[in-house]
Every structure is written in C-alpha cells, then in structure tokens.
Amino acid sequence: MNDGPSPTPERKPTLAGEIGAKAERKLKARRSTQGVWFGLGMMGLVGWSVVVPTLLGAALGNWLDGHYAAGHSWTLALLMAGLVIGCLNAWHWVTKEDQEMKDEPEDDDE
C-alpha cells in the first residue's frame, strides 16, 4: 500500500492555453516598453531637479560676489547649497514614484 498522495498526471498544454500564454507575454512586453519610456522621462526629471537649483545657486552667488565683496566665495557656497537642495528634491521625486509603483495593483489573473 502507498500511504502518500497519489501522483497527479501532468496536463499537456492545449493550443488555446499556449495561445493565451503567448498573448499574455506580449501584453506584459508592451507594458514594460511603456515603463522604459517612463523611466527615461523620470531620469530627465531627476536630472533637471538637480541641475536647476545648482545653477540658480551659482548664478545668485556670482551676482552676490560681484556686488558685495566678502572674505569668502558666495558662488561656491550657494552652488553647494543648490546642489544639496537639488539632490534632496531628486530623492523626494524618486521616493514618491517608487511608492506609487509599490501601491499600484498587479494585473495578474490569479
């Protein structure tokens, strides 16, 4: 006597099942292509969110150095401040988008 569970016969994939699986793979591929474009757009957004405050800080610092002579460089100080603000801004955007992707429901049929 065999006390274990009886082995279940393996099902052969049907033509309809194979076609359905291929169609699902194609749909997932289309969604991932849209994800690639979204990712490229996000890289541009992150880049600009760092560049703009950095350049604004450098420009303001350069103007201050030209109008108010001091013992230190306003350009360097405000360039660094703009860079820090830009990096924090980029971190905020990436964290926000990551959270939205995690909260998005999956499209699985199970």
C-alpha positions as CSV (number, residue, x, y, z in Angstrom):
1,M,0.0,0.0,0.0
2,N,1.0,3.5,-0.7
3,D,0.3,6.0,2.1
4,G,1.4,9.1,0.2
5,P,-0.7,11.2,-2.1
6,S,-1.2,9.7,-5.5
7,P,0.7,11.4,-8.2
8,T,-1.4,13.6,-10.4
9,P,-1.0,13.2,-14.2
10,E,0.6,16.2,-15.8
11,R,-1.6,18.1,-18.1
12,K,-0.5,18.7,-21.6
13,P,-0.7,22.3,-22.7
14,T,-3.6,22.8,-25.1
15,L,-3.4,25.0,-28.1
16,A,-5.7,27.6,-26.5
17,G,-3.6,27.6,-23.4
18,E,-0.4,28.2,-25.4
19,I,-2.0,31.0,-27.4
20,G,-3.3,32.6,-24.2
21,A,0.2,32.4,-22.6
22,K,1.8,34.0,-25.7
23,A,-0.8,36.8,-25.7
24,E,-0.2,37.5,-22.0
25,R,3.6,37.6,-22.6
26,K,3.0,40.1,-25.4
27,L,0.8,42.3,-23.3
28,K,3.4,42.3,-20.5
29,A,6.1,43.2,-23.0
30,R,4.0,46.2,-24.2
31,R,3.5,47.4,-20.6
32,S,7.3,47.1,-19.9
33,T,8.1,49.1,-23.1
34,Q,5.9,51.9,-21.7
35,G,7.9,51.5,-18.5
36,V,11.1,52.1,-20.4
37,W,9.8,55.4,-21.7
38,F,8.5,56.3,-18.3
39,G,12.0,55.5,-16.8
40,L,13.8,57.7,-19.3
41,G,11.4,60.6,-18.6
42,M,12.0,60.1,-14.9
43,M,15.7,60.3,-15.4
44,G,15.3,63.6,-17.2
45,L,13.1,64.9,-14.4
46,V,15.6,63.8,-11.7
47,G,18.4,65.4,-13.7
48,W,16.7,68.8,-14.1
49,S,15.6,68.8,-10.5
50,V,19.3,68.7,-9.5
51,V,20.7,71.0,-12.3
52,V,18.2,73.9,-11.9
53,P,18.8,74.6,-8.2
54,T,22.5,74.2,-8.6
55,L,22.7,76.7,-11.5
56,L,20.4,79.1,-9.7
57,G,22.6,78.9,-6.6
58,A,25.7,79.5,-8.7
59,A,24.1,82.5,-10.5
60,L,22.9,84.1,-7.3
61,G,26.4,83.5,-5.7
62,N,28.1,85.1,-8.7
63,W,25.8,88.1,-8.5
64,L,26.5,88.5,-4.8
65,D,30.2,88.2,-5.3
66,G,30.1,90.9,-7.9
67,H,28.1,93.3,-5.8
68,Y,29.2,92.6,-2.2
69,A,32.9,91.8,-1.8
70,A,33.4,89.4,1.1
71,G,36.2,87.2,2.5
72,H,34.5,84.1,1.2
73,S,33.0,83.0,-2.1
74,W,29.3,83.3,-2.3
75,T,29.4,81.4,-5.6
76,L,30.9,78.3,-4.1
77,A,28.7,78.4,-1.0
78,L,25.4,78.8,-2.9
79,L,26.5,76.4,-5.6
80,M,26.9,73.7,-2.9
81,A,23.6,74.8,-1.3
82,G,21.8,74.5,-4.6
83,L,23.4,71.1,-5.2
84,V,22.2,69.8,-1.8
85,I,18.7,71.2,-2.4
86,G,18.6,69.6,-5.9
87,C,19.7,66.2,-4.5
88,L,17.0,66.3,-1.8
89,N,14.5,67.3,-4.5
90,A,15.5,64.4,-6.7
91,W,15.4,62.0,-3.7
92,H,11.9,63.2,-3.0
93,W,10.7,62.5,-6.6
94,V,12.3,59.1,-6.8
95,T,10.8,58.0,-3.4
96,K,7.4,59.3,-4.4
97,E,7.4,57.4,-7.7
98,D,8.8,54.3,-6.0
99,Q,5.9,54.4,-3.5
100,E,3.4,54.9,-6.3
101,M,4.7,51.8,-8.1
102,K,4.6,49.7,-5.0
103,D,1.0,50.8,-4.3
104,E,-0.1,50.1,-7.9
105,P,-2.1,46.8,-8.1
106,E,-0.8,43.9,-10.0
107,D,-2.5,42.8,-13.2
108,D,-2.1,39.1,-12.6
109,D,-5.1,36.8,-13.3
110,E,-4.6,34.7,-10.2
